[in-house]
Every structure is written in structure tokens, then in C-alpha cells.
């Protein structure tokens, strides 16, 4: 049998943590191995328990969830991937979470099965954005007038530095198409259907895009595409 996905829950509300823990423990293949009520405590618990995924709240006492995410992702001794959970449908939180290194972003009003499936996907190396969050990014891009989303002040230099222009220029026309569709929230199967190519071909294009742009995963690719005006918003 496959080992359960090990989870650490981070939220400053004990009742919220307990509710999420109860939901996840019922899944059978997810094991909550630790909990924390602040960003500082989260770092300690994650380093001690070595989970596969951290479910991270945003607004907490002390350094908060976004800074805790940044520190955990930057720690070479931590292999856990971070799923940000928040009650706030705010695109600035989304972008800050992505630049901090989160692999997913879900609202706390998501269905229990969405949360469980998202955790499994992130543990398997995929990434996740809720449809609500994707729409929020699109709305901000439209409001900006030029299709680009400004990076937060603490954005990663690997995403915001001038060298990214040269990286974009290195993409083929088809890779730019794939990146734009990916940024709209389409899955590999949906991209394959739209471009009339095979799923394996799409996976190759996505891998090439991530490599050329020096991005960690699809979630970072979404943020990159909007910041650099690579999405046709119609």
C-alpha cells in the first residue's frame, strides 16, 4: 500500500484546524502529523515532523503564513510543499503566495473533496489553483489595462528581474500558446484538446516552458504569464 500523505496544518484558530483535521483523517490516505498556530511555530513543526504537504493559513500572529512559506521553501532541509488556505479571495494574497513559493492556493470554503484532492495532487508534485482564484487574477489583469499583473514588492528576483525578457524570447510560438492556456487554468488534457495535440506533447511543452523560464511549477507559470502580459484576455 502507498504510504499516507503526511500533513501539517497551520492556522491560528484551533477550531478551524480541528475541523480540517477531522475531514482529512477520514480520507484514509492522509495523515495529519502536526499542527501549528503561527508562522514561527509552523517552521518548527515542519522541520521536526517532515511532512509532505503544509496547509498554511495566511493571516496569523507573528511572521504570518506568507513569510513562513517563503522561509520553508528556501530551507534546503525542508522538502514539504505548501498549500495556502485562506478565507480571503484576494489576488494580492495569491500573487504573494506564489512568489513565496507555494505550490497551491485554495479558499477555505472549498468542498472537502477539493481540499483532499488538492493535497494529493501537490504531494504528487503537481500544483493547484482554485477556479475562484484564477478568476481573481484575470480580473486584476483586466483592471490593470495592459494585461499584466504587478508583482508584489517582495517578489522573487527569479520572476521579476530583467533577464526574464530574454527567457520569454527563448520560448517557441507553441510554448507561448501553451503557457497562455496554462495560465487560464486549463489542464494538460484541456490544452491538448484545444491545440489538437497529444497529452504527452503538452507535457513536453509545459516542461520546456518551466525549464526556460526557471520556474518551479505550473503555479509559478500562471503568475509569470500574467505579470508579463502573455495572456490574451479578449
C-alpha positions as CSV (number, residue, x, y, z in Angstrom):
1,X,0.0,0.0,0.0
2,X,1.1,3.6,-0.7
3,X,2.1,5.5,2.4
4,X,-0.4,8.1,3.6
5,X,0.4,11.7,2.7
6,X,1.8,13.4,5.8
7,X,0.2,16.8,6.6
8,X,0.9,19.7,8.9
9,X,-2.0,22.1,9.5
10,X,-1.2,25.7,10.2
11,X,-4.0,28.1,11.4
12,X,-4.3,30.4,14.3
13,X,-7.8,29.2,15.0
14,X,-7.8,25.9,16.9
15,X,-11.4,25.1,15.8
16,X,-10.5,25.5,12.2
17,X,-7.5,23.3,12.5
18,X,-9.6,20.6,14.2
19,X,-12.3,20.8,11.6
20,X,-9.8,20.4,8.8
21,X,-8.0,17.6,10.6
22,X,-11.3,15.7,11.1
23,X,-12.1,16.0,7.4
24,X,-8.6,14.9,6.3
25,X,-8.3,12.0,8.7
26,X,-11.5,10.5,7.3
27,X,-9.8,10.2,3.9
28,X,-7.7,7.2,4.8
29,X,-4.7,8.1,2.8
30,X,-4.0,11.4,4.5
31,X,-2.3,11.6,7.9
32,X,-2.2,14.9,9.9
33,X,1.1,14.6,11.8
34,X,1.3,18.1,13.3
35,X,-0.4,21.4,13.9
36,X,0.7,25.0,14.4
37,X,-1.0,28.2,15.3
38,X,1.6,30.7,14.0
39,X,4.2,31.1,11.3
40,X,7.1,30.7,13.7
41,X,5.5,27.5,15.2
42,X,4.8,26.2,11.7
43,X,8.5,26.3,10.8
44,X,9.5,24.4,14.0
45,X,6.8,21.8,13.5
46,X,7.6,21.3,9.8
47,X,11.3,20.9,10.5
48,X,10.5,18.4,13.2
49,X,7.8,16.3,11.5
50,X,9.0,16.5,7.9
51,X,5.5,16.3,6.3
52,X,4.8,16.0,2.6
53,X,2.4,19.0,2.5
54,X,1.8,22.0,4.7
55,X,-1.7,23.5,4.7
56,X,-0.9,27.1,5.5
57,X,-3.2,29.9,6.7
58,X,-2.2,33.5,5.6
59,X,-3.2,35.9,8.4
60,X,-1.7,34.8,11.7
61,X,0.2,36.3,14.6
62,X,4.0,36.9,14.1
63,X,5.6,36.4,10.7
64,X,2.3,35.1,9.2
65,X,1.7,32.4,6.6
66,X,3.3,34.0,3.6
67,X,6.7,34.7,5.3
68,X,6.6,31.2,6.8
69,X,6.0,29.8,3.4
70,X,9.0,31.7,2.0
71,X,11.3,30.5,4.7
72,X,10.2,26.9,4.4
73,X,10.6,26.8,0.6
74,X,14.0,28.4,0.9
75,X,15.1,25.9,3.5
76,X,17.2,23.1,1.8
77,X,16.4,20.7,4.6
78,X,12.6,21.0,4.1
79,X,11.0,19.1,1.2
80,X,7.4,19.8,2.1
81,X,5.2,21.6,-0.5
82,X,2.9,24.3,0.7
83,X,-0.8,24.6,0.0
84,X,-2.1,28.1,1.1
85,X,-5.6,28.1,2.6
86,X,-7.4,31.3,3.2
87,X,-10.9,32.8,3.7
88,X,-9.9,35.8,1.6
89,X,-10.5,35.8,-2.1
90,X,-7.7,38.4,-2.7
91,X,-5.5,38.3,-5.7
92,X,-2.7,40.1,-3.8
93,X,-2.6,37.2,-1.4
94,X,-2.5,34.8,-4.3
95,X,0.4,36.5,-6.0
96,X,2.3,36.9,-2.7
97,X,1.8,33.2,-2.0
98,X,3.1,32.2,-5.4
99,X,6.2,34.4,-5.2
100,X,6.8,33.0,-1.7
101,X,6.9,29.5,-3.3
102,X,3.5,28.0,-2.5
103,X,2.5,25.1,-4.8
104,X,-1.2,25.7,-4.4
105,X,-3.9,28.1,-3.3
106,X,-7.4,27.2,-2.1
107,X,-10.2,29.1,-0.4
108,X,-11.4,27.7,2.9
109,X,-14.9,27.4,1.6
110,X,-13.8,24.8,-0.9
111,X,-15.5,21.4,-0.7
112,X,-13.8,18.8,1.4
113,X,-13.1,16.6,-1.6
114,X,-11.4,19.6,-3.3
115,X,-9.1,20.0,-0.4
116,X,-8.3,16.3,-0.2
117,X,-7.7,16.0,-4.0
118,X,-5.6,19.2,-3.9
119,X,-3.4,17.8,-1.2
120,X,-2.9,14.6,-3.1
121,X,-2.1,16.5,-6.3
122,X,0.5,18.7,-4.5
123,X,2.1,15.7,-2.8
124,X,2.4,14.0,-6.2
125,X,4.4,17.0,-7.5
126,X,1.5,18.8,-9.3
127,X,0.2,22.3,-8.4
128,X,-3.2,23.7,-7.8
129,X,-5.2,26.9,-8.2
130,X,-8.8,27.2,-7.3
131,X,-11.1,28.4,-10.1
132,X,-12.1,31.3,-7.9
133,X,-8.5,32.4,-7.5
134,X,-7.8,32.1,-11.2
135,X,-10.8,34.4,-11.9
136,X,-9.4,36.9,-9.4
137,X,-6.1,37.0,-11.2
138,X,-7.8,37.5,-14.5
139,X,-9.9,40.4,-13.1
140,X,-6.9,42.1,-11.7
141,X,-5.1,41.7,-15.1
142,X,-8.1,43.3,-16.9
143,X,-8.2,46.1,-14.3
144,X,-4.6,46.8,-15.0
145,X,-5.4,47.8,-18.5
146,X,-2.4,46.2,-20.2
147,X,-2.9,42.6,-19.3
148,X,-0.1,42.5,-16.8
149,X,-0.2,42.0,-13.1
150,X,2.3,43.9,-11.0
151,X,4.4,41.7,-8.8
152,X,4.3,42.2,-5.0
153,X,7.1,44.3,-3.6
154,X,8.8,41.2,-2.2
155,X,8.5,39.2,-5.5
156,X,11.2,36.7,-6.2
157,X,14.0,38.1,-8.3
158,X,13.9,34.9,-10.5
159,X,10.5,36.0,-11.7
160,X,10.8,39.8,-11.8
161,X,14.3,40.5,-13.0
162,X,15.2,41.9,-16.5
163,X,16.6,38.5,-17.6
164,X,13.0,37.2,-17.8
165,X,12.5,39.1,-21.0
166,X,15.3,37.1,-22.6
167,X,13.8,33.9,-21.2
168,X,10.4,34.8,-22.7
169,X,12.1,35.4,-26.1
170,X,13.5,31.9,-26.0
171,X,10.0,30.3,-26.0
172,X,8.7,28.9,-29.2
173,X,5.4,30.1,-30.6
174,X,3.7,26.9,-29.4
175,X,5.3,27.2,-26.0
176,X,3.8,30.7,-25.6
177,X,0.4,29.3,-26.6
178,X,0.7,26.5,-24.0
179,X,1.8,29.0,-21.3
180,X,-1.2,31.3,-22.1
181,X,-3.6,28.4,-21.9
182,X,-2.0,27.0,-18.7
183,X,-2.4,30.5,-17.2
184,X,-6.1,30.4,-17.8
185,X,-6.3,27.3,-15.6
186,X,-6.6,24.6,-18.3
187,X,-5.4,21.1,-17.5
188,X,-3.0,19.3,-19.8
189,X,-5.9,17.3,-21.3
190,X,-7.8,20.6,-22.0
191,X,-4.8,22.2,-23.6
192,X,-4.3,19.1,-25.8
193,X,-7.9,19.2,-27.0
194,X,-7.7,23.0,-27.7
195,X,-4.4,22.7,-29.7
196,X,-5.3,19.3,-31.3
197,X,-2.1,17.6,-30.0
198,X,-1.5,14.7,-27.7
199,X,-1.3,15.0,-23.9
200,X,2.3,13.8,-23.9
201,X,3.2,16.6,-26.3
202,X,1.6,19.1,-24.0
203,X,3.5,17.7,-21.0
204,X,6.7,18.2,-23.0
205,X,5.8,21.8,-23.8
206,X,5.0,22.6,-20.2
207,X,8.3,21.1,-19.0
208,X,10.2,23.2,-21.6
209,X,8.4,26.3,-20.5
210,X,9.2,25.8,-16.9
211,X,12.8,25.0,-17.7
212,X,13.4,28.0,-20.0
213,X,11.7,30.4,-17.5
214,X,13.4,28.9,-14.5
215,X,10.1,28.3,-12.8
216,X,9.4,25.6,-10.2
217,X,5.9,24.5,-11.3
218,X,2.7,25.4,-13.1
219,X,1.5,27.8,-10.3
220,X,4.6,30.0,-10.8
221,X,4.0,29.8,-14.5
222,X,0.5,31.3,-14.0
223,X,1.9,34.2,-12.0
224,X,4.7,34.8,-14.6
225,X,2.3,34.8,-17.5
226,X,0.0,37.5,-16.0
227,X,2.9,39.6,-14.8
228,X,4.4,39.7,-18.3
229,X,1.2,40.2,-20.3
230,X,1.4,36.8,-22.0
231,X,-2.3,36.1,-21.6
232,X,-4.9,37.1,-24.2
233,X,-7.8,38.4,-22.1
234,X,-10.0,39.1,-25.0
